[in-house]
Every structure is written in structure tokens, then in C-alpha cells.
Amino acid sequence: MATGVYLSSHKKKRTALLLCIFTGVFGGHYFYVGRFMRGLLAMFTFNFLFIGWLLDIIKIMRGRLKDNNGLPLID
């Protein structure tokens, strides 16, 4: 029997998704999860001309967005 400890971020996936939908073009969800440099890049490029915004929504919904420590967000 295998047991393990699974670490996850204290940031919520639902909050990140809502921030991405409403402020994702300006990188709001990246600032929320502590990825400030990525947030600045998204802000100055309008999240890569809206394409990155759509991809980030999909990434969050699939549970693939990680915080600044590389941990997945909680549900």
C-alpha cells in the first residue's frame, strides 16, 4: 500500500478562474498566485493579445495552473 503526502497551494482554483475571466487580460490571476513577473508580462502584452487569456482559462479549468512555488491550486 502506497501512501504519500500531496502538497497543494493555499490559493483557490475558483478565485483564480474568476480573476482570469475578468482581469486575465491584465494578468490578475498571475498576481493572485504570486507569479508577479508573469503577471507583468501578461499585463504589458495584453496576455499575448488575448490568446494567452483563453489558454489560461483552459489551464485553470483543467487544474494545470501552479502558484509561485510550483504547487497546484486547491479546488
N, C-alpha and C positions, 0 to 999 in steps of 0.2 A: 504494500500500500504506500503510495507516494503522497506525502504531504508537503506543502510549501507555503511560504509567505508571499503574498502578492501585494505589491505596493501600488498605490494609486495616489493621484494628486488630491488635494483638498478642494480643487476647483470643480465646479459642476458643469456637466456637458450641456444641460438645458440653458444655463446662463450664457455660456459661450455661443450656443446656437442663436439665441435671441440677439446677442450683441453682433454676431456676424451678419444676421439678416438686416439689422437696422443701421449698424455702423461699420460693417465689414469692408466697405469700400475705403474707409479711412483706417482700417486695421484695429478697430476697437477690441475685437476678440483676442488679438495677439497681446495687446496691452493687459487685458484681463488675466491671461495665463502667464504673464511675466516675461514674454518674449519681446522685449522693447525694441531691439534692433530690427527684428522682422516687422514689428508694428510700424516703425518709422519708414521702412522700405515700402510697405503697403500703402502708407499714408501719402507718400510723395509720388507714387506711381498709380494712384487710384486702384490699388490692389491689382496691378498689372492689367489696367484697362478693363476692369470688370470680369475678366476671365478667371483670375485668381479668386475673386469673390465667390463665384459659382462653385469652383473646385473646393474652396474652403467649407462651404455649406455641406457639400457631399462628404468631405473628410470628417467633419464633426458628426454628422448623422451616422457615419459608419464607425465612429469611435476611434479614429486614427489621429486626431489632434492631440499633441502632447504638450505638457507645460514646460517651463524653463529648465526643469530637472530631468526631462525625458520621461515623465510618468504620464500614464493615460488619465483622462478626466473621469470623474465618477458620474454615475447615472443620476 
